[in-house]
Amino acid sequence: MITRTPRHLSLIGARMWHDSRWVDVTIRNISSHGLLVYADDPPPPGTQIEIRRAAHVIIGRTVWRHEGDFGVRTLDALDVPRILASNDRPSAAAASAMSRTIERRSDPMRSHSAAMVRRYDASRQDSSTLQFMFVVASGLAAAGFAAGMVYEMLAAPFSAVRTILAG
């Protein structure tokens, strides 16, 4: 039985980069590898998103949506206690740094996020390819084993028939 990581209920305001713009969202619960998020216009499943909460940057992919709620599988493990403990009003220095990196998004930050998403997609593609190869190899091995069993079962009767017909 697969056990789920603990979910922590929350009502945390955050910003999400989606559809080439920032939108306000509410994080309704959080675990070490995912989020339940509410947005007025949630992204469709499979969409790569970036959520920012105080100084925290969360990169992930939408896995489902229903009405305004949607689930996010994160790229990296989240530090749940730190995210839950972060206050809504960062210090002046943090606010200044966030204004430079969040809303005005420098090119290095954008390319860094894009590189992480590409790495995530490449890893998923590699694992899908390996899984497919394993299934094909297992199928071929099972087919070879079944063919060997059928040959063994039919070899004796055909040998007897051959002996009778030759005799």
C-alpha positions, 0 to 999 in steps of 0.5 A: 500500500502506498502511503501519502505524504502528510498534507498541511491545510493552509490558506496561503496567498501566492503568485503564479506565473501562467499564460505569460502573466502573474496571477493571484492564487491560494495554496489550500494545502501543501505536502513535500511534493505537491500543492492543492491550489485555487485560482480563478482560471486554473491551468489545464493538466500538464501545464508547467507553472511557477508559484512564488510565495515570499522568497520561495519559488515552487516549480511544478506541473499541473496534474489535475483540475476541478472547477477552481482547484488544481493539483501541482506535482512539484519538481523538487521537494518542498520545505513545508515548515518554512513555507508555512512559517513565511509571513505575508509581509517580508522585510524591506530588503526581501521585498526589494529583492523580490520586486527585482526577481519576481515581477520584473523577471530578469532573463537569467531567472527565466532561463534558469526556470526554463532549464529546470523545466527542460531537465524535468521533462527530459527526465520524464521522457527518459524514464518513459523510454526505459519503462517502454523498453522494459515492458517490450523486453519482458513481453519478448521473454514471456513469448520466448518462454511460451514458445519453448513450452509449446515446442516441448509439449508438441515435440513428443507427439509429433515424433511419435507420428513421424515414427509411425508414418516412416515405419 
